[in-house]
Every structure is written in structure tokens, then in C-alpha cells.
Amino acid sequence: MKEIRIHGRGGQGVVTAAELIAISAFYEGKMSQAFPHFGVERTGAPIESFVRIDKHFIRTREQVQNPDLLIIQDATLLETTDVTKGANENTIAIINTSLNRSEIDINLPDENVFVINATKIALDVIGKNIVNTVILGSIAKDTDLFSLASAKKAVKQKFEGKDKSIIDKNIKAVELAFNS
Amino acid sequence: MPHDSIISMKKQILEGSQAVSQTINNIKPAVVSAYPITPQTHIVEDLAKLKADGKATYEYVRAESEFAAASIVTGASAAGSRVYTATSSQGILLMTEVLFNIAGMRLPVVLTCANRGLSAPITIWNDHQDSMTIRDSGWIMLFAENHQEAVEQHIMAYKIAETVKIPVMVNIDGFVLTHSYEPVVIPSAAEIKKYLPAYKPEKGEYLDPQNPTTFGAFAPPHSYMEIRQELYDDLKSSLTVINKEYKNFKKVLGQASKEDEHQSKVNNGLIEYYGPQKPKILLVAMGSVVGTIKDVVDDHSKEFSLSGSIGVLKIKTFRPFPSEEVLKIVKKVKYVAVLEKAVSLGSEGPLTQEIKSAVQGKTQVKVQNFVVGLGGRDITKDMIKKIAKEIKKKDSEAKFIGK
């Protein structure tokens, strides 16, 4: 089983990110589960969401204690939240930041940490700092959890009924992150 | 319904609330009325959207409160329609007066309770205090472990309610199930119809100017008690119908959950037992936490000293309470730990009281209450292992396990 924990702030699409990852894995032929942990329901407040991916149906409902993959949607959380809690030397982290890897202080081996300026891509392509589809593209690129095609299919399911332009922009965000 | 044939018996990945609302739409109620409250909101938003998009046949009646929503479905049900409502927490408390009336008037209403704790202090998160608080209202109460079970219990709920003329409440854990995504199969309207025919109440069972009848009439002391006893007896004997309908459902529409079925040694409409043939310790629980407990039961790591000696008893039907079925499992073990997301303040957990009452005088087993997960506290595997160790100690007081 692969366990993923996402850290972000209210308004950044933290919950949607988990859902998109679970849907992508499902389209990859795997079983998956996504669920949120809301703190206070306020824009900007720290939020966590969780994903599990496995061969079999996932029964457990406990929050992810020992993540295989950490997604940090907002690098300022590194200063205020113990984001690596329960992580080990094999845990991979994908961090949204404009900084270089060397400027990031995180308690994980160098080769396990990936940085991406997801906010820039999101602002350029979508026009808002909602980075979940960008992150989805970078997971497809940096891990073997699911393919680009499954990620795009997940965006189409999740955003079904929304304006075609919104769906197109998000698909483009996935592709740009995948190719960055 | 153009998407009927597409989704038929195919696994999809949905939010729990979507799974419930799509199922309700395929069940074809005539009237839906609800007032939004976290964490039930997504269900009724989805139902309102399905209606607005022209994909639903029900009337969606907006209400100014939960009291009104419950009253609207009461009226519609009394008029002979299949109805649906959903609520949570403070919302179900505000419905309380109407809930007792629905049961007393023998109306086959189906309600989803997206379980959430109660104020004060304010919590929006999951526990079972809301539905446990109205457990004496005369409703059948089912609890779902996962999305698939929630879907199936909703379909069965209508069949049971319309057969025994007693309302059914399906309980799904707020956020844990309502806001989570996982694979699920939603039977189509055509498939559901094979199991659950259109609702056609008999003459005299609904309000009809041609056949005048009265619902919930004044009952003086010489008749009130007999009417209440009739409801008591009928609710008790609905255990047989619930079990029968479970088997019937599995025959007609059970393909989706077949793969999980064989893993459990006992599995019927009332309870499920999962674990070794001869467990020493039995953990009893309801709802989504059972999934986490099953993973603990299957933990065969060396560090876990109790590995192989623990089984889990899932209560699917809390009202009517399946005492006989429970006793059959409980009398095989030495220790019973009841994990509850609710407590009767001043006493102990309601489920613990039920288990003690079921085994009283029939076995020497130790039954102890462990209160867990109040107000959304995460229930970890470590906590469950801790409880399995605690139950072997000498004391028997109710314990709150939050770490």
C-alpha cells in the first residue's frame, strides 16, 4: 500500500488534490481512497488530506501516520507544521515553492525531495493559486503511481459539468507540470 | 435516465455523498425534502443538482429547517409517496419530535444520518451521538462500514420500510464516509426495480379523500399502551424481515460486494463477524471504524502480541437490536471490548448497555466500554491495539481512549 499525506492551506484545493490522486490511481486499475481532515474551516488555515493506493480494497480509516509520499502545497507550512511527522528515509516529498532545493529545510534525504513552482504554473495557466492539478502532473512525472493519461481522465471526472475552458486549463496545467 | 445503462454494475470512484445521492435518485422517491447541514450537505446538494439538471423525477421541496423537512416528508409519505430526507447532528435533534411521529404513524420514511457529534462545544466532525440520542424513536437503524454497504443499505431500507411500515435510518459516518472517495458500484434504476418495486400502499394506508383515514390520532389511556406495544412488537419482529431482505438483496443485486463476503465467518443483515474461528477477545463496533479494526485483526506482525486472538463483531442493525445473533458470537469469547463513538452521559455507551443486556445471565464474559473518536478524533490502529490489551485488565469501568 502507498500512503500519501497532503499539507496545504484552506483555499488551495488540498481536498481536491487528494481526490484527484485517488481517481487517477483508480483509472490506473488500482484501488484507492481519499479523505480530508478539516481543521477550522477558514481560508488560509492549515489543512491535511490523505490518499491510500493499493491492489485490494482499502478498509482502514485512520489518518495517514507514515506517509510514503508527502505533498506540501505551501512551503510556509515547513516553518509552522511538523510535515515530516511519521516519515522515514524512503518518504518522497513534492514541495510547491519558488525556491531551489538547496534553500529548502526539510528533514528528508536530498534525493527524495522534489521542488516545483506550482503556484507560478497555476497562476500562468489557470489564473488562480490553486495548485492541485499542477501537483497531479508532477506526481505522474516523479512517481510510478499513475500515468499522465489517468491524471487527465481524473481531471475530466472531477471537473465534470464545469466550463470547458476550466477543464482545458487544468489539463494544460497537468501537462505542463508533467513536462517541466 | 440516459446514464443508467452506462453505470450499471460497473465500479466507479465517487465521493460517499455522491454514491448515496445517485442511489437515492435510482430508487426513484417521489418527494425529497431536506435542510442542509454539515456533513450531510453534499448529499442534498447533489440531489438538488440532479433535479435541476433534469436527471431526477422527484419533487425537491426546500425547507426552512430540519423540523420542516421532516414534516414535509411526513405529509408526503402519509399521502402515499416514497420519500427521502437526510440530516446530521443538531439537525436530527431538531427533527426529534417529528421522528417519533413518523414511527408512531407507521410511515415508511427513509432518512440518511451523516453522523456527527453534538454541541456544546460545537463540533462539525464525526461521532455517533446524534443518532444514538434518538434511538428510542421507533426507527430501524442501520450502520454502514463503507460506501458500498451504504449504497446497499439504502436500497434495502426502502424495501424493509415499505414491508413492515416502519421508518429506516441509514447511518453513515460524517466526513469519513460522506467526504471520502473510494470505488463503489451503484445499481441502475432498472436493476433496483428488480429488487424494489414501485411503492404502492394499500387502500387505507395513506391519506385519500375517497377512503378517509386518520394518522396519529388521539389515543386515550385505554388504547395508547396497546398501540405502542404493537410498534414495539413489530419493530422487534422486523429483525426477521431485515435478515430476509438482506439475503434477497444479495441474490438479486449482490454482485458488487461478493468479493468481500466470503472473508467473514458470519455475515447477515444484522451483524458481521470477522476474525479467527476461536477468538479470545472480541471487539464490537459500528460503522466505518470496523474497517480499521479488520486491519488490526489481520495484523500478524511479531510485535503485536495479541495477533491471532482478536475478532471483530460489526453491528449493522442497532435498532431493533439483534440480541440473539450477538449472543451467539459473544458467548465464544472471554473478553468483549465495545468501541463506541457515543456515550450516555451519567451511564456508559448505549451499545455497551445493549451488549450487556443481551448476555446477562447467559455467559460470564467480561464486557467493557471504550469511548473513542468523539468529535472526529482519529481512531488509530494503535488505539485499537491498546484497547485489546486494556480489556484483559481487572477493572470494568468505561474508558475514554483518545490517544
Interface residues (C-beta under 8 A of the other chain):
Chain A: V15 A18 E19 A22 I23 F26 M31 S32 Q33 A34 F35 P36 H37 F38 E41 F57 I58 R59 T60 R61 E62 Q63 Q65 Q157
Chain B: I13 E15 I124 W125 N146 D173 F175 V176 H179 S180 Y181 E182 P183 E259 D260 S288 V289 G291 T292 K294 D295 D378 I379 T380 K381
